[in-house]
Amino acid sequence: MEAVTPTTRDIVAKLWSLCHVLRDDGVGYNEYVTEITYLLFLKMLAETGGEGRLPAQYRWAGLAGREGLDQLDHYKRLLLDLGNPKIETDHLVLAIFTDAQTRLTRPTNLKALTSAIDKLDWFSAREEGLGNLYEGLLEKNAAEKKSGAGQYFTPRPLIDCIVRLMQPQPGEVIQDPAAGTAGFLVAADHHIKDKTDNLYKLPESQAFFQRNGAYHGAELVHDTHRLCLMNLMLHGIEGGVEHVDTLSPDGEALGKADLILTNPPFGTKKGGGRPTRNDFSVTAETSNKQLAFVEHIVRALKPGGRAAVVVPDNVLFEDNTGRRLRTWLMELCNLHTILRLPTGIFYAIGVKTNVLFFQRGNTDRGNTKAVWVYDLRADMPAFGKTRPLTVVDFADFENVYGADPNGGAERQDQGETGRFRCFNREEVSARNDSLDISWLRDTEADAEEGLTDPEDIAGAIIGHLRAALEDIETLQEELEPDATESVLLREAAE
């Protein structure tokens, strides 16, 4: 994915400054980008010649040219009608505007927004890519901790590292079952376009497939799904991500994939609910979403298909369902590499995460012979607002990972003092199939003591509290079957 250029950064900064107008009208941080997206969608269609998607009365000029209460009333009607399935409109327009509503109440604020958007340097924005502009806005929103958007936004340096290693190819079906704002799918598309001269080197049928059939996914949160579709559209990708719950029967309809890239949501299903997938057997009785998403990924991969998935630490060491899942995963797949990520790169500093790299086997037994672990957590700085993650931080890992996306390249075990080590299947089995493997001194506490930014310090505290709460929920879940059994036995006795 291209770096944000100075001009794009300037435009993003101007767009973000409009959020102050929204805040004055009672729009919260978490609603900033959603509200602006409605207006940007209309303006960007005008800038790209795509207004044929819209009814004539709801195009940008007809909105921006109005004044006062007439403009605000027109805007409210526009949102309602574009999200109304009974109104004849484009499927993407309908998906973006379904249940759309504005929190704006003052006509002067709407006029300030439309006027400011009209004054942006749209020539430069088109030259540098409207998709890059929108990506920059999403990244700005994720960096603003008050918006809470960081939980849906995987850091771009991490996404780009994973995509470079997994090497998406033209013609492959690529899936993200927890798409968020489509960061992985957009990065995969950019990688392929870089290798094919923006698809011009491909036959027209293959180019059509890349634009219309290569990318699939799901996003459960409605407002995030809007941002996802907008991001895809601005990068020349038509839809592909559905507003569904992957852990429900709708997830089965996502189909099989050659490559899965994803950062599933952390925590448990709301209300402690279990997955409702008929094809789930390993995680059918757990409310742990991360474990259930891993089962989906394994089942969704074609034989020989590959995956890279971000998971929190508990997926590596949790007992019972967690252990059964890891054993099953290593039977069906070649789990060849684990990257232990540093803390502080997501929205909460205390959240510890990893990337699992694996390939679906052609058989269902004995596919993992050895697991390579790279520790990027020990003896690393505390990442956060004052020390953001960069591409350089992954350079050594990418070098030792090798040129084979499936981990088959020649690798060197760096021993007890190095960051990259190999553990054969027997050694992992001796650990009861726990993959929480570390050998370097854990310096996380030392790094956190050096935090100076108040938001980073608060993030660290919140992250540790969340991790502790998840441990409590996991323990409670493990005890529940026993409690249920006791009740049944008591009722039977009575």
N, C-alpha and C positions, 0 to 999 in steps of 0.2 A: 504494500500500500504506500502511496506517495506521501512524503512528508508534507506537512502543512506549510505552504509558502508564506513569506511575510505579508503579501497582499491578502491572501486568504485569512490569515490571522487578524489582519486589520478589520476585514468585513465581519468575521466572527465576533470580534470585540464590539463592533457597532451593533450587531444583532443582539448580543448578550446585554448590552446597555439598555435595550428596549425592555428588558425584564423589569427594570425599575418602574417603567410606565405601568406594567401589569401589576406590580406589587402595590402601587398606589391605588389600584382598583380592586384590591383584595385578593389577587391571584397569588397563591402560595408558591414557594420554591419548586415543589414537586410538580407543579402544573405549568411552569414557564414554557418549556419546549413544546409541550402538547398544544398549548394555545397558539404559540407562534407558528407551529407546523401548519395549522389550517391556512393561515395567511400566506406562508411561504409556498405551500403547495399551489395555490392559485397564481401567485406571482411567477413561480418557476415554470408553470405550464405556459404562461404568456411569454416568458423569455425563451423557451425551447420550441415554440410552435406547436405545443401539445394541447391547445385549448379545445380541440375537437372532442376531447373527452368530456367536456362540460356542456350543459345547456347554455345557450347563448346569453340568457339573462343573468347567469351566475359567473361570468368571466371577470378577470381582474379589473379591467377598465370600468366596468359597470359598478363595481364595488368602490374602487378608489376614487372615482369621480363624484361620489355622493358626499353630502355634508350632514352634520348634526344627527338628530334622532332618526332621520330618514335612512342614513347610512347604517346605524346600529340595527334598526328594524330589518333592513334589507339583509344584513349580515346574519341575523338570527334565522330568517327565513331560508337563507342559503344553506346554513348548516343543517337545518331540519330536512330540507328537500334533497340535498345531496346524499344524506344518509337514509333516505326513504326508499326501500326496495320497489315501491310502486311507481316511482319516478324513473323514466327511462334514462339510464346513465351507464357509464363505464363501470366494469366490475371492480377495478382498483379504486376508483373514486368512491364507490359505495363502501368498500371495506375501510377506507381511511375515515370516512365521515359517519359511519354507523354510530349512533348514540352520541354524536358530537354535540357539544353545547359550549357556549362561551360564558365565562365568568365576568366579562366586561359589562359594566353598568353605566359608564359615563361616555357619551358620544365623543367628547373631546379626546379621550384616551384612544379610542379606535382610530380616530382621524390622525392622531400623532403616530400610531403604529403604521398605518397604510402610507402616510407621507414619508416616514423615515425609511420604510422598505423601498419605496419608489426611488429614493435618493441614493441608494447603495450603488457601488460601482459594479453594475451587472455585466458590463463588457469584460472586465477582468475576471469576474466570477465565472463566466462562461468559458473564457480562455483557460482557466486553471481547473475547471471542472466543478459543476454545481454539487456533485456528490462529495467532493473533498470539502466544500464549504459546509455542507450539512454534517459530515463526519466531525468536522471541527466543532460545530455547535453541540453535538452530542457529547463529545469529549469534554467540552467546557462544562456542560451540565453535570456530567459524572464527577468531575473534579470538585464541584460545589457540594460539600458534604451535606448541607442543609436540604438539598434537593432529594437526597436518598437514592439518586439514580445510579450510584456506583455499583449497586448490587446487580444491575443489569448490563454493566459495561466492563468487559474484559480489557485490561491494558493493551494498547496497540502494539507495544514492543513484544509482548508475550504472544499475541495473535500472529504477528508477522514471523516470529521465530518458529512457531508450530507449523505454519503454512509452508515456510521454506523447507522444513525437514520432511513434511508429509508429501510435498510435491504433487499437488492436484494436477490432473491431466485433462485435456479436452476429451469429451465423450463420457467422462465419469459422472455418475450420479452422486452428488455431494449433499449431505444432510446435516442439519443442526436441530436436534429435537428440543432444544431450549434456546431459541434463536436470539432472544433479547432484541437489540437494535440491529442485528444481522452483521455484526463485526466479522465473524468467521467467514460467512458466505461471501461478503464483499471482498475480503482479503483473498480468498480462494479465486474469485473471479478476476481480481486484479492480477494475480500471479499468472493465470492462464492467458489473459490478454497481453501481458508482457511478453510471453513466449510465442504468441501467435500474431504479433503486430496488430493488436486490437481486434483479433479474430479474422483479419483479412487473409491470413495464410490458410484458413480453413475453407473447405467447400461450403457452399451456402447452406446445405442441409445441416452440417455440423454447427455452423455459426448460429443458425436458428435454434438448434437444440441448446446451445450454451445460453442463449438469451431467454429461452422459454421453458426448458425442461430439465436443466442440469441441477437446479438448486431446489431443495425441499427442506421443510422444517415446520416447527410449531412454536407458538408463543402464547402462553396462557393469559398474561396481563394485557387487558384491552388497550390501554394507552400506549404501552410499550409496543404492541403489535402495530399500531398506527405508525410509530416512528420507524419501525422495522420496514414496513411497506414503502414508506417515503424514501428511506435510505436505499432500498433495492431499486426503486424506480429511477432515482437520480444516478444510479450506476448502470443503468441499461438492463436491469433484470426485471422481468415481468412476474411479480407475485412469487408463488412457490411456498410461502410460509403461511400456514393456516392458524387461525385463532382457536386452538384446541388444547386440551390437556393431554400430553403425551402419555401419561400414566392411566388414561382412560381407554376404552376401546377405540377411540378416535386415533390413538397413537399407532395402532396396527396399520391404519390406512396410509401412514407415511411411506410404507414400502421398504424395499431393500436398497442398500446403498453400497457404492464402492469405497466411499470415504466418509467418515463421520468426524466432525470437528465440533466440540461443544464445551460449554462451561455451565453445567446444570445448576439449578438453584440449590442452596444449602438449606438444611433444617428438615423439619418434618412436615407432612401434609397437614393443612389446616384442619383443626378439629381432631387430629390423630387418625384421620381416615387412611385406609389402605389403598393400594392401586386396585383398579377394577379391570385390569387386563385379563382376558381369558387365557392368553398364552403365557402368562407369568407363572412360574413354579417356584423359583428360588426366593423371590422377594414378595410373594403374594400376601404375606402376613405382617409385613413391616410398614410403618408409616415413614420410615427414613427415605426421603426422596432421592438422595444421592445414590443409595444402593439400588433403588428401583430403576433409576435412569441407566445405571451400568448394565442391568439386565436387558433393558430395551436396546441399548447400543449393540450388545453382543448378538441379540436376536435379529437386529436390523441389518447387520453386515452380511454381504454376500460372501461365499467362500473365497478366501484370499483377500477380502476387503480389509481396510486398515482404519484405525481410529486413534485420535488423540483427545483425551477428555480430562478436564480439570476437576479434581475432587479434593475435599477436605481430608485432613489426616485420619478422621475416624473410619473412613472407608478402608484404610490400610490396616487398622488394628482391631476394629470392632469384632466382638465374639459372636457366636450363634449365627444369625443370618449373615452377618458380615463375613465370617470365616467360610460359611458354605458358598457364598457368592464368589469369594476369591479362589477357592478350590475349583469351583465350576468354571470360572473365567480362565484359569490356567490350564484346564483340561481342553476347553473348546478353542482357546486362542493362544497365540504366542505372545505373552506379555514380556516384551523384550527390554523395555526401558521405563524407568520411573525417574522423573525430575522432581526433586524436593525444592519447592519454591520458597523464596524468602518471605518473611511476614511483611505486612504493611503495603502490599501492592494492590490490595482490593480495598473496599470501602471501610473495612475495620482492620486495624493493624494486628490484632490478636488472632485473626483467622489464619490458620496454617493450611497450606494447600500444596497439591502436587499435580503433575501431569502424568497420566498413564498412556503409554504408547503400546498398542497391540495390533495384531493381525489375526483375523478369523482363519482358523485352520480348514483344511479340506475334509478332515475327519473330526470326530468329537472327543478324541482322547489323546492325552499326552503331548499337547502342542507346545507347552512351555518347558524348555530344557534349562534355561538360565535367565535370570533377571539382572539387568545392569541398572545400577542406581547412581544418579549424579546428585550430589548434595550442594545445592546453591543457597542453602539456608545458613549453615554454620559459618562463622567468621565473616559475616556479611554486614553491611551497614543497615541501619533501620531506615527502610524506605517510607516515604510519606511526602508531605507537601514540600518540605525543604530538600528532599533527596529523591526525586522521581526515578522510576525505572526507565532504563534506556536500552537501545539495541545492543550497545557494547557489553552490557551485563550478561548477555547470552552468547557472546562470541566464542568463549572456550567450550561451552556445552555443545554448540553447533559443530565445532571442529572435531570433538571426540565422538560425537554421535555418528558421523560418517555420512557417506553419500547415498546409502540405501535407506529408503524411508521405513523399511521393515526391520531395521537393525541388523542386517546381515553383513554389513561391511566389517573389515578387520578392526578390532578394538583392542585397547591395551588397558589392563587392570592397573590402576595407579596405586594400589596398596593402601595401607592404613593411614597414610599421610596425604593421599590424594583425594580428589573429589569424585572420581569415577571408579566404581568397583563392581565386580561381577559376583553374583551368588547363584550357585547351581540349584536345580529344583530340590535336591535332597537337603541342602542347607536351609532353604525356605520352608520345606516340610518340617524340619526339626524345630522351627519357630512356630509350629501350629498354623502355618500358612499366614502368619503375620508379615506384612510387607512394610511395616514401620521400622525401617532399617537405617540406623545412623551409626557412625563410627568417629566422626570428628566432634570436638568439644562444642556443645551448644552455647552459642554466644548471644542468643536472642535477648536474654535479660540485660546483658551488658549494653547491647545496641539500644534497647528501649530506654535505658537510663540516660542515654545521650540525646533523647528527643527534646526539642525546644519549642516547637510550634504547639500552641494550646490545642488545636484541632487534632494534631497527630497524637498527643498525649491522651485526649479524650477518646480518640478512636481505639487506642491500645486498650484502655480500660473497658470500653464497650465490647471489643472483640473478645477479651478474656471472659467477660460475663456471659456473652453469647455461647462461647465454647463450653463453659461450665453448665449453662442451662441445657444445652444439647446432651451433655453427658448424663444429666439428671433425667431427661426425657427418655434417653436410651435405656437407662437402668429401670425406669418405671415400666417401659414397654416389655423388657425382659421378665419383669415380675408379674405382669398382668395375666399371662396364661396360667400361672400357678394360682393366682387369686381366683380366676374364673373356675378353675378345676375344683378349688376348695368349696366354692359356692355350690357347684353342681353336686358334689359329694354330700354336702350338708342337706341340700334340698332332697336328694335321693333318700338320705337316712330318715328325714322327717316324713 
